[in-house]
Amino acid sequence: MKKIQMEKKINVGIIVYHGSQKLLEPKTLEVKFSLRTENNEPDDITQSQIDHNISYAKIRLFLETVLQNTFICSAGDIDEALQMSAEMENNLMVIPDCGESTLSAALHHKLNSICKENTFMDEITLYEPSQDITYRFLLTDDELDISLPTGQWLGEMSFWDDPWWERDDCLTFDNVARNKKEYKRFIDQKAIHEHNSKEMFLSLEKEIAKMFEEEDEEDEVKPVKDADIIRVDFGKN
């Protein structure tokens, strides 16, 4: 089996809400991840290269656009956080608790969920410069991760069947209906919500696939916007 592994570091700013203290804590994090793409089919190298590029681009888009300036709260503080984030117009992230280990696990799962089938994010590290502390999350193939809940983790009337860290979309937020009427209204429009949550990634995937098509046609790289094709050489060990 041939594989390629790469690493990337991105700086992001987040805001953590500590509900028990009514405290907003701005943080700057250096997020570093390693990305691995495997190739089992020697005759399908081009598709592996496309998948690697798509996965890398989706992770960068998520970290630089979605996670940047995200307002993070625990599940018990959703109502308060919704009010504050609406006034601040920040993206909202809901996790079981606001501990760094939980945040690392959620990001690790999410970034793996948005990768293509044969591309994996092995390790993620969060470095907090103000505290000079590094948090590292690494999950090996033979481990069963029980650090995060699964399914409708917010209750029976959760809007989504799976938590956001297990979905291939741009969302970092799950919610639960207050009553059956509200739940039915969401379910009736669920297909629309699902399309909207995936639209940004779908557009990116089409754009990258088109870049490879143009390069094959003209035998040269044609960057679109600020994107570049990453060539993965699976012919070398």
Secondary structure per residue as TSV (DSSP state, phi and psi in degrees):
chain	resnum	aa	ss	phi	psi
A	1	M	-	360.0	131.7
A	2	K	E	-96.8	145.1
A	3	K	E	-152.2	156.5
A	4	I	E	-127.3	139.9
A	5	Q	E	-128.6	137.2
A	6	M	E	-137.9	160.7
A	7	E	E	-127.4	150.9
A	8	K	E	-147.7	144.0
A	9	K	E	-122.9	133.0
A	10	I	E	-133.5	135.5
A	11	N	E	-91.3	131.7
A	12	V	E	-134.7	151.9
A	13	G	E	-110.6	133.0
A	14	I	E	-130.5	165.9
A	15	I	E	-126.9	121.7
A	16	V	E	-104.9	129.0
A	17	Y	E	-100.7	119.4
A	18	H	E	-99.2	97.3
A	19	G	T	-61.4	-38.9
A	20	S	T	-64.6	-27.8
A	21	Q	T	-104.7	-2.9
A	22	K	T	53.4	46.9
A	23	L	E	-122.1	132.3
A	24	L	E	-100.3	123.7
A	25	E	E	-118.5	105.0
A	26	P	E	-72.6	140.3
A	27	K	E	-138.1	147.6
A	28	T	E	-111.8	127.8
A	29	L	E	-123.0	143.0
A	30	E	E	-99.7	112.2
A	31	V	E	-98.9	121.6
A	32	K	E	-121.3	132.5
A	33	F	E	-135.5	154.1
A	34	S	E	-115.0	135.0
A	35	L	E	-118.7	132.1
A	36	R	E	-126.4	129.5
A	37	T	E	-119.8	129.7
A	38	E	E	-107.8	151.7
A	39	N	E	-133.9	110.2
A	40	N	S	-94.3	-13.8
A	41	E	-	-116.8	103.9
A	42	P	G	-57.6	-27.0
A	43	D	G	-85.9	0.2
A	44	D	G	-122.4	40.6
A	45	I	H	-65.1	-39.3
A	46	T	H	-58.8	-43.5
A	47	Q	H	-65.2	-36.6
A	48	S	H	-63.7	-39.3
A	49	Q	H	-65.0	-41.4
A	50	I	H	-63.0	-46.4
A	51	D	H	-61.9	-39.8
A	52	H	H	-62.9	-46.3
A	53	N	H	-64.1	-41.6
A	54	I	H	-62.8	-46.4
A	55	S	H	-61.9	-45.4
A	56	Y	H	-62.0	-44.1
A	57	A	H	-66.8	-38.8
A	58	K	H	-66.8	-39.8
A	59	I	H	-64.3	-45.4
A	60	R	H	-61.5	-43.0
A	61	L	H	-61.5	-43.0
A	62	F	I	-63.3	-47.8
A	63	L	I	-69.5	-42.1
A	64	E	I	-84.1	-25.2
A	65	T	I	-111.3	-45.7
A	66	V	I	-82.5	-52.4
A	67	L	I	-70.2	-30.7
A	68	Q	T	-57.8	125.0
A	69	N	T	65.1	22.4
A	70	T	E	-71.3	142.5
A	71	F	E	-95.9	115.3
A	72	I	E	-108.8	132.0
A	73	C	E	-139.6	165.9
A	74	S	E	-85.9	164.2
A	75	A	G	-59.9	-30.5
A	76	G	G	-75.2	-10.0
A	77	D	G	-114.5	23.0
A	78	I	H	-59.3	-49.1
A	79	D	H	-59.6	-47.3
A	80	E	H	-64.7	-42.3
A	81	A	H	-66.0	-37.0
A	82	L	H	-59.9	-43.1
A	83	Q	H	-65.2	-46.0
A	84	M	H	-69.7	-41.5
A	85	S	H	-68.3	-30.4
A	86	A	H	-64.6	-40.7
A	87	E	H	-69.5	-33.4
A	88	M	H	-88.2	-15.9
A	89	E	T	59.4	35.0
A	90	N	-	-97.7	153.1
A	91	N	-	-64.5	144.3
A	92	L	E	-110.4	135.1
A	93	M	E	-120.7	130.5
A	94	V	E	-116.2	124.1
A	95	I	E	-131.0	161.8
A	96	P	S	-54.3	-40.2
A	97	D	-	-151.8	164.3
A	98	C	-	-92.7	17.5
A	99	G	-	-68.2	149.2
A	100	E	H	-62.1	-33.5
A	101	S	H	-66.2	-38.7
A	102	T	H	-68.7	-41.7
A	103	L	H	-62.3	-42.7
A	104	S	H	-61.4	-44.5
A	105	A	H	-64.3	-43.1
A	106	A	H	-63.9	-43.1
A	107	L	H	-66.7	-40.4
A	108	H	H	-59.2	-46.5
A	109	H	H	-65.0	-43.3
A	110	K	H	-64.0	-46.5
A	111	L	H	-66.2	-31.6
A	112	N	H	-71.6	-34.9
A	113	S	H	-67.3	-29.7
A	114	I	T	-90.5	-4.1
A	115	C	S	-76.9	157.2
A	116	K	-	-72.0	172.1
A	117	E	T	-56.9	-44.4
A	118	N	T	-102.2	18.9
A	119	T	E	-116.6	134.9
A	120	F	E	-134.2	143.2
A	121	M	E	-99.8	102.2
A	122	D	E	-68.5	-47.7
A	123	E	E	-139.2	143.8
A	124	I	E	-130.7	138.2
A	125	T	E	-125.2	138.9
A	126	L	E	-114.8	116.5
A	127	Y	E	-108.6	125.8
A	128	E	E	-104.5	100.3
A	129	P	T	-58.6	-36.7
A	130	S	T	-64.5	-29.3
A	131	Q	T	-106.1	-7.7
A	132	D	T	53.3	47.2
A	133	I	E	-123.2	138.2
A	134	T	E	-116.1	130.1
A	135	Y	E	-110.7	127.5
A	136	R	E	-122.4	132.7
A	137	F	E	-122.9	121.5
A	138	L	E	-135.7	126.4
A	139	L	-	-119.9	119.3
A	140	T	-	-88.4	165.4
A	141	D	T	-63.5	-26.1
A	142	D	T	-97.4	12.5
A	143	E	-	-104.1	147.9
A	144	L	-	-106.2	115.6
A	145	D	-	-84.9	122.4
A	146	I	-	-119.5	19.0
A	147	S	S	-78.0	-17.9
A	148	L	S	-129.3	146.7
A	149	P	-	-72.2	162.5
A	150	T	-	-123.3	176.1
A	151	G	S	64.3	-151.9
A	152	Q	S	-80.4	75.7
A	153	W	T	-70.6	-14.5
A	154	L	T	-95.7	-1.6
A	155	G	-	134.3	174.8
A	156	E	T	-63.8	-28.2
A	157	M	T	-103.4	32.3
A	158	S	B	-62.6	141.8
A	159	F	S	-66.4	-31.0
A	160	W	S	-116.0	147.5
A	161	D	S	-73.9	-28.5
A	162	D	S	-125.1	149.3
A	163	P	-	-65.3	159.3
A	164	W	G	-61.2	-28.8
A	165	W	G	-75.1	-5.0
A	166	E	G	-110.2	7.4
A	167	R	S	-111.5	146.0
A	168	D	S	-89.6	72.9
A	169	D	S	-150.2	-177.3
A	170	C	S	-93.4	2.1
A	171	L	-	-80.9	148.2
A	172	T	-	-127.0	25.7
A	173	F	-	-142.6	133.2
A	174	D	-	-122.9	152.9
A	175	N	-	-141.8	167.0
A	176	V	B	-131.1	139.2
A	177	A	-	-69.8	146.4
A	178	R	S	-81.4	-22.2
A	179	N	S	-154.4	172.1
A	180	K	H	-66.3	-32.8
A	181	K	H	-64.0	-45.7
A	182	E	H	-64.9	-38.2
A	183	Y	H	-65.3	-43.9
A	184	K	H	-63.8	-39.0
A	185	R	H	-62.2	-40.6
A	186	F	H	-68.7	-45.5
A	187	I	H	-60.7	-37.7
A	188	D	H	-62.4	-27.7
A	189	Q	T	-111.3	16.3
A	190	K	H	-61.8	-38.7
A	191	A	H	-60.0	-38.8
A	192	I	H	-66.5	-44.9
A	193	H	H	-61.9	-41.6
A	194	E	H	-64.3	-41.8
A	195	H	H	-62.8	-45.9
A	196	N	H	-63.0	-35.2
A	197	S	H	-72.8	-21.6
A	198	K	H	-106.1	-7.9
A	199	E	H	-59.2	-42.5
A	200	M	H	-63.1	-42.4
A	201	F	H	-69.3	-40.4
A	202	L	H	-61.8	-41.4
A	203	S	H	-63.8	-40.3
A	204	L	H	-65.2	-41.9
A	205	E	H	-62.1	-43.0
A	206	K	H	-64.5	-38.6
A	207	E	H	-64.1	-43.9
A	208	I	H	-69.6	-41.9
A	209	A	H	-59.2	-37.7
A	210	K	H	-66.7	-35.7
A	211	M	H	-60.7	-41.6
A	212	F	H	-68.1	-37.4
A	213	E	H	-63.3	-42.9
A	214	E	H	-66.2	-37.1
A	215	E	H	-68.3	-38.3
A	216	D	H	-65.7	-35.3
A	217	E	H	-72.4	-38.8
A	218	E	H	-112.4	-0.4
A	219	D	T	58.3	35.9
A	220	E	S	-154.6	153.2
A	221	V	-	-80.0	129.0
A	222	K	-	-118.4	98.3
A	223	P	-	-65.4	142.2
A	224	V	-	-109.5	125.0
A	225	K	T	57.7	-124.2
A	226	D	T	-108.3	19.8
A	227	A	-	-90.8	150.0
A	228	D	-	-130.9	145.1
A	229	I	-	-77.9	132.9
A	230	I	-	-100.7	116.1
A	231	R	-	-84.2	125.5
A	232	V	-	-107.0	117.4
A	233	D	-	-95.7	96.7
A	234	F	T	-83.9	0.6
A	235	G	T	-82.7	-7.7
A	236	K	-	-115.6	150.0
A	237	N	-	-77.9	360.0
